[in-house]
Amino acid sequence: MTLFRLAPDVADAFPETLIAVVTATGLRGREPWPATTAALEELEALLADGSWSPADENDPRIEAWHAVYRAFGTNPRRIRPSVDALGRRLAKKGALPRINPAVDSYNTVSVRHGLPAGAFDLDRVTGDIEIRYADGNETFTPLGEPDTVENPKPGEVIYTDTTDVLTRHWNHRDAHRTRVTADSARVAFVLETVAAARDEQLLKTAVGDLRALLQPHCDSSTAHYLSPAHPDTTA
């Protein structure tokens, strides 16, 4: 079991934080996921015919994350929240990347609802996971760059386990070590808002959509929530 913990000083600074942790076990990433494929294609078709577009930086959901990034010293137009970067890529290219079914599922849910989403392979995580401020001594190896080592800036919000950093700038980029592949069998997905008073129901709807995509291709899934009032949960 892995404990997820929201550090008290981060909770105090961002009191409307609400993070959903969806744990899926027995994932089967090497079989076809037709519902995920259809969901991706539907979003791309809606974008192409002009009936839908991803949230951009003028949308309140993205604006809220830009404000949070600025609060911990990151320029959100240079280093963008994950949902902002993914939506911009979709708007520019007209298509989302195809990585593997689990990643494609949370990417689809993320851009559909305008909420950041990510995931960790729990079999590659060491100890517990904490969302906290960096002290500057941590190390981070970016996704796709296994020979690169970075040090987060002091005061930057990070996800970290007992080995090193799992995401920088809260949700900007994931680590290479805990990346989700087609062979990942035990995965924790996270979906986030920093405006819970407005977006709690939106987050819960997104969780339902993600679990519906996962359900045919895993043995079980559960959903738990982190907030300042409930700062830890076990996945």
N, C-alpha and C positions, 0 to 999 in steps of 0.2 A: 504493500500500500504506500502511496505517496501523499504526503501532506502538502497542500497548497496554502500559503500564508500571505496575507496582505499586511505589510509592515505598518505599525501604528502611525509613523510620521507621514507616510504616503497617504494613508487613510484620512489623516487630519487635513492634509493639504488639498485633497481631492475628495470631499465628503460625499459626492454623488457617484462615486465609483461603484459599478456593479459588474462583476465578472462571472460568466457562466463557465463551468468546467464540465464538459461532456466526455465521459470515459467510455471507450468502446473496447471490448475484449473479443478475441477470436476473429479479428478482422481478416477478410479474405480479399486481398488487394490484387490478386492475379486473375480473378474472374471478371467477366463483363459486368459493369454497373450501368444498365440501360437508363435508369431514372436520372442518374447524374449526367450522362451524355445528353439526354433530352433537355434537362434543365439548363445546361450550358448553351445548347443550340437555341433554346427558346429565348434566353436573354440576348444572344447575338442577333437573332431575327428581330426582336423588338427594337434593339438599337438601330438596326439597318433600316427599318421602316419608319423610324422617327417617333415611335409611340412610347419610348422609354429611354432614359439616359442615366448613367451612374451618377451618384451624388458627387458634386464638385466642391471646391473650397468655399463657395458661397452658400452651401447647404448648412443648416444649423448643426447637423450631425458631424460634419467635417470641421466646421468652425470651432466646435467644442474641443476637438482634439488638437487643433492648431493652438488654441489658448493654453491647453495643458502642456504641449511641447514647449511653448515659449516660457511657461512658468518654471520648467526645470532646465532652461538654458539652451534648448535646441531650436534652430531656425526651421519651422515646418515647411517652408518653401524650398529649402535645400535638402533637408532630410525629412521625407514625408511619412506621416502615419500610413500603415500598410494599406488600409482601405482606400485612402486618397491615391496612393501610387498605383494600386491595382485598377481603380476606376479610371484614372488617366490613361493607363495603358490600354484598357478596353476601348475607351472613347477614341483613341488615336488609331489603334490597329483594327478595331472592329471584331476582335476575338480575344478570348482569354487563353492563356497558355494551358496546354495539357501536360500535366506532370505525372500523376497517378490518380486512381479513383478517389482516394481519401482526401488528397490535397485539392483535387478538382472540386470535390463536394464542398469543402469549407470556403474555397474561393468563390464559388457560385453563390453561396448563402451570404458571404460577406458583401459582395457588390450589390446583390439584390436588395439587401436591407440597409446598406450604408454603415455597417458596423465592422470594426477590425476583427479578424479571426486568425487563429494560428493553431499549431499542434505540436506536440512532443511525443516521440516514441518513448514510452515509459520504460521499455527494456534497456534504453540507453541513458536514462536519467539516474543520477546518483543521489541518494538521500532525498531530502525534502526540497520543495520549490518555494522560493520566496520572491515576492514583488517588493522591491525596496530601492532605496537610493544607493548608487554606486559610491564607493569611497576612492576609486581611482586605481586601486591595486588589483582589481579583478582582470581576468583575461577572457577574450572572446575570439572564437574562430568562425568567421562568417560562412554561411551556407554557400557551398560551391567553391570555397577557397580553403581547403584543408591545411595548407601550409602557411596561412596568414594568421597572425596573432595581433589583436587590437586590445587597447585598454580603454574602457569607457571613461568618460569624464566624471570627476567627482560631482555628485548631485544629479546625475542622469538616472532616470528610472529604468530599472532592469528586472528581468526575470533571471534568477540564478538558482543552481543547485549546489551541492557541496563540492563540485569539481570546478565549474566556471560558469560563465554567463550564457544563458539560453536565448535571450533576445536583448538587443540594444534599443535605446530610445523607446522604452515601453513595448512597442510593437512594430518598430520599423523593419527589423531584419532578424531572422532566426539563425541559430547556430548550426554548424555542419554536423556536429556529433549527434544531436538529438533529432535530426531531420526525419520526416516520415517518408518511407519508401513503400513500394508495392509489397514488400515482405514484412512490414511492420504489423504486428498482431495485437499489440496492446497500446492504445493511443489515447492521450488526453488532448481534446480540442478545447480551445478557449475562445470565447466571444465576449466583447467588451463594450461598455459604454461609460462615459464620465458624466452623463446627464441622466441619471436614473429616474429623477422625478418626471422627466419627459418621455424617456425611451425604455422604461422597464418592460412594458408590454411588447414593444418592438423586439427587444432582446429575447424575450421568452418565445415569441413567434419564430424568430430565427433559430432558436434552439430546437423547436419542434420540427422545423424544416430540415435541419441538419440530421436529426435523429431519424427522420423518415427516409433520408437518403442512405444512412448507415445501416438501418435495421435489416434489410435483406442480406447484408453481407458481413454480419458479425453475430457472435453468440449472444451478446447482451450489451446494452448501453445504459448509462445513468447520467443524470444531470444534477449538479450542485451549484450553489451560488456563493461568491465571496462579496462582501461589502464591509464598510466600516463597522456596522453592527454585528456582522458575522464574519470575522476576518480570517477564518481558516476552515478548510474542508479536506476530507481525505478522498483521494481518487484511487 
